[in-house]
Amino acid sequence: MNAPTESIRPAEFPGGRALFGLDPAVSHLNHGSFGAVPLPVQEAQAALRAEAHADPDAFFLAVADRLAGARARIAARLGGADPDGIAFIANATEGANLALGAIPLADGDEIMVTDHGYGTVALAAARRATVTTVTLDPRLPDEDAVRETVLAGLTPRTKVALLDHISSPTARVIASPRLLADLKARGVTTVVDGAHAPGMLADPLGGGADFWFGNLHKWGYSPSGTALLAVAPGHRDRVRALVPSWEDHHGFPRSVDYRATFDYTGWLAAPDGLDLLERLDAAKVRTHNSALAAHGAALLAEIPGITPLPHTEGLAMRALRLPVGTAETREDAVDLRERLAARAGIRVLIWPWAGGGGIRVCGQVYNRAEEYERLAEVLPAFLR
């Protein structure tokens, strides 16, 4: 992990903007929050919807088998994952509830989380057991420091560690393979929130977690509401769908991703998103997006009072600390975020932190270097 340095101005990704239907009057520098669906994937989903409306009986009677086929295509795109070990879900929060519900816990057992975790995922843990929260200073210099801090937060009652694969606000890897192996050696069940991993990492499922869940609709170019739950073989027979269906007797994964009369078109079109990423050259996309985020972070770091935070090399997101007194509460962070959107037409993530909040910029093939340059030009006026 390194602080941003002076970056080479990235060239525009050939054809990148034409793949998306985004409002050209807005600089969309916040791909990590909601993603954006490419036009070819929108068209694939629209064709599936038309098919479902043309003959609902044929569509829904065959959909469970078609979901299995879609899972197989996705597994091949995600480092050769086991298609029988993944199930479609709507989002990471659903994945957290399914995973935690499959882990046997006794009175007094604890679930460890970090203060970088997503709010609703942490709420899922709190519903299941006592939660202990490990504080990870965003200024921790590298993955070894993160690993040591997490391990130091274990207690004799820690049975589960619920960790971000890539932290949302601070854009760094937390659940590294080494940390997961250390936790396993200590008898701790690992649950990984991989919301940002598919598409951003070449092998998002390769860390060896007991449970992993992640969104395909962020960096995987899939329709909104498309995510996966991956479960190690020894835990699969305990995973129960949150709502039982006529596929319940099949067990995981079929029991989880079948939802009776449900809009499956996003899930069935999800492989088209990952296929598009491969056609663009996934490695090239990742390199380009990372370079854009680095360029933006280097420009923002030149603004007085803004401090770059350590980052994981190669990610398409970068985070920086805002000046003292700025965005220290959630209300102030939302206010700054929305003022930037309304007055400057710029979308970024602003997150609260005592002593000065944070700003996160993302890179995607539809972005251009001048969008980050304009953010760096106008931001000082919003900080005064």
N, C-alpha and C positions, 0 to 999 in steps of 0.2 A: 504494500500500500504506500502511496506517495501523495504528496500535496500536488495540486495542479501546477504545471509549469507553462511557460509560454508555448502556445500550440500553433501548428501550421493551420492556416485557414482551410477547412475542408471544402472540397468541391461539391456541387450538388449531385445527388445520386441520380443517375440517368433514369428518367421515367418515373421517379419516386412520387412526385406530386400528383401525377396523372392517375395513379392507382387509387387515390382516395378522393372522397367527395367533401372534404373539409372546407369550411368557410374561409376563403382567401383573405378576408379582412381581419382574421384573427391569427396570431402567432400561437400555435398549439405546441407549447414546450412542456406539456404535462402528460405525455403518452402513458406514463406509468400508473396513473390513477384509474383511467377507464379504457385505455386503448383506443383504437379506431379500426373499423372494419373496412378492408379494401373493397373496391367496387366489384371485382370478380367474385369475391366471396359473398357479397350481398346478392349478386345475381344467382349464385348457386343456391343460396338459401331461399330466394324468391321462387326458383323453379321447384324446390321441394315443397314449399307451401302450396303452390298451384297444384302439384300432384296430390297432396293430402286433401285439398278441397275438391278435386275432381272425382276422387273415389275414396272416401274416408275408410270404408271397410277394408279395401285392399291395402291401404297405407298402414293402418293401425294393426291389422292382423299380422303383418310382416315386419313391424318395426323392431321388435326385440332382436330378430336375427340381423337386421340391417345395422342396429347399434353394435352388435358384436363385430360385424365387418368393419365399421368405422373405427372401433377400438383397435382392431388389428392394424389398420393403416396408420393410426396415430402412434401405436407402440413402435412400429418400424421407424418412424421419424424421430422418436425420442430415445435414441441410443439402443434400439433393439430391446425395449422393455417387454415384459411378459404380458400379452394382451388379456390373459385370465387374471392378472393381478391389478388391473386398473378398471375403474368404473367412472362413468360420466356423473358429474354433479353440477350444481348451478354456480357455486362460488366457493371461496376458501372457507367461509364461515360454516357452511354446510359440511365441508370436509372435516373441520375441527370437531363438530358435534358427532359425526359418524365415528371418527377415530377414537375420541375419548369415551364414547359409549361402548366401544369394543374392548376396553382395557379393564380387567378386574381390579377394583380398588377396595381397600378395607378402610374402616374408620381410622382416622389419623394419618392416612396416606396423603402425601402432598404432590402437587403439580408445580413444577418450576417454570416460570416464564421470565422474559426480560422486559425492560421498559421500552424496548423498541418494537414490541409486538403490536399487531393490529387490534384495535379496541374490541371488536365483536368476537374475535378469536379468544382473547383473554377472558371475555365474559363467559364464553362456552366452558373454559376451564374452571371458572369460579362456580359454575352451576354443578360441576362434577365433584370437586374436592377442595380442600384448603389450598390456596395458591400462595407461593412465595415468589417474589419478584426480585430479580437480579438487576441492578443498575449498571448499564453499560455506558460509560462516558463516551460520547461520539468522537472524542479526541484520542481514544485508544489507538496506538500506532499501527497495529497489524493484527492478523488473524491469531497469532500466538497469544497476544495480550487479551483478545476476546475470549479465546479458549480458556485461558487461565482464570479469567474473571468468572466465567460460567461455572467451571469446575469448583471454584472456591465457594460458590453459592449453594452447592449441594448440602443437604442436611441428611441425617440418618433416616428421615421419613420420605425423602424424595423418591417417588416411584416413576414419575413421568417428567420428561423435559420437553416442553413445547417451545420450539425455536424457529425463528425466521431463517429461511434459506438465504434470501437477500432482504435486508431490512428495507422497509418502504421509505421512511423519511430520510435515512442516512446513507442508503445505497451502498451497502457493504455486505459481504458474506459473513454470516454468523454460524450457521450449521455446516461447518466444514467437515469433510470426511474424517479427518483426524479427531475432531471433537465428538462426532457421532460414535466413532470407535471407542473413545475413552469412556463415554457414557454407557455404552453397551457393556464394556468390561466391568463397570460398577453396578451392573444389574438394573440400569435405568432404561425404561422404554422410551424411545425417541419418536416424537411427532413433529414433523417439519412443515412449516407454512411456506410453500414454494410459490406464492402468488406471482412473483416476478421471474421465475426460473425458466419456464418453457419458452423457447425462442431466444432468450438472452444467453442461456448457457447451452453448450453443445450437448451435454449429457446430464440433464436436470435430475434424473432418477438414479444416478450412479453413486450416491453418497452412502447408501446402506441403511437408511432410516427404516424403522418398523412401520411407520405410517408417514405418508407424504401426500400433500394436496397442493394443487397449483392451478392457476388460471391459464387457459389458452387464449383468452380474448384480449390479453395485454400485448405480449411480444410474439405470440404465435399466430396473429392475424386471423383469429377465428371469431365467429359471431359473439356478441355480448351474451353473458350468462353461460359461458362454456368453460368448464373446469374439470379436473380429474382428481380422483382419490386413488392412490397406489398403496397397496397393503402387502407386507411381506407374507410369505406362505403360512407361517405359524400362527398368524392372527386372523386369517381370512374367514374361518368358520365362525368367528364371533361377531363379525360385522352384520348389523341388522339395519335394514332400511328404516328411515325415520317414519315412513308410512308404508304399511304392507300392501302388496299388490298380488295379482294373479301369477306373477313370476317369483314370488317369495320362496317357493319350495326349491328353486334352483340355487339359492344362495348367492354369495358374492361372486362375480360382479353384477350378474343379470338382475338380481333382486334389487339392487341399488339404482341402476339406471333405467329401469322400466317404471313409468309413472302413469299408466293407463292413458286416458285422453289428455295428452300433454303436447305442447309444441316442441317436438323433437328436431325441428329443422335446423336449429343452430348447432346441435350436436352432430347431426349427419353431415353438415357442411364444414365442420371443424377440420377434417382432413384436408379440405381444399385450401384452408389457410396455411397449414404447414407445408403443403405441396407448393404453394406460391412462394413461401419463404425459401424453399429449396431451389426453385427455378431462378430466383433472384441471386442465388448463391448465399446460403445462410452465413457462412464465414465472412463473406464480403459485407453483408448487411451488418453483422455484429461489429466488425472493424469500423465501418463508416459511422454507425450510431454512437459508438464509444468515442470516436474522434470528435463528433459534434458536441457531445456532452462535455468533453474535456475543453474544447474551444470556448464554450459558454462559461464554464467554471473559471477558466483562466482570465476571461474578461471581467467577470464579477469580482474576482479576487483583487483586482486593481482599484476597486472602489474603497475609499477610506472607511474603516470600521467593519468591513466584511472579511471573514477569515475562512479559507478553505478547510474542509474536514478531511481526514484520511479516508481513502476510498479503496475499493477492490479494483485492480487494473482490469480493463476490458469490459466493464459494465457500461450500459447506455444511460446511466443516471449518475449525477454528481450532486453533492450537498455542500452547502457553505453556511457558516454562522453569520447571522445578521448583527448589526451593532447593538450594544447594550441599550435596553429600553425599547427595542423594536420587537413586536410580535411575541411578547413574553407570555401572553395568555391566549387561549383558544379564540376568544372573541376578537382580540387584536390581530391574530394571524388571519382569521377569516376576513376581517375588514381590509387588511392590506392586499390579500389575494383578490378580493372582489373589486377594489379600487384599480388595481393593475388591469383587470379584465375590462372594466367599464370605461376607463379613461384612456388606456393605452392599447387595448385590444390584445393583451398578452396573457396567456394562461400558464401559470407555474404553480407548484405546490409551495405553500408557506406553512411551516409547522411551528408550534409554540415550544419555547424552552426558556426557563428562568435565566435571566442574564443576557438575553438576546436570542430570538427565535432562529429558525433555519429556512433556507430556500433550496429547493431541489429543481434542477433542470434535467430534461431528458432529451435524447436524440433519436430521431426516427427518419426513415428515408424521405418523408415528405417535408422535412425541415431544411432550412437554408442558413448558412453562416450569418447572413445579415439580420436574421431574427434575433439571435443572441446578442449581436452588436447593438441592436436597438434597445433590447432589454437593459444592457449595461449603460446605455446612454440616458434612459429615462428613469431608471431605478433610484438614483440619488435624490431626485425631487420627491419621491414617495417616502423616502426614509427621513426627510427633514421634518 
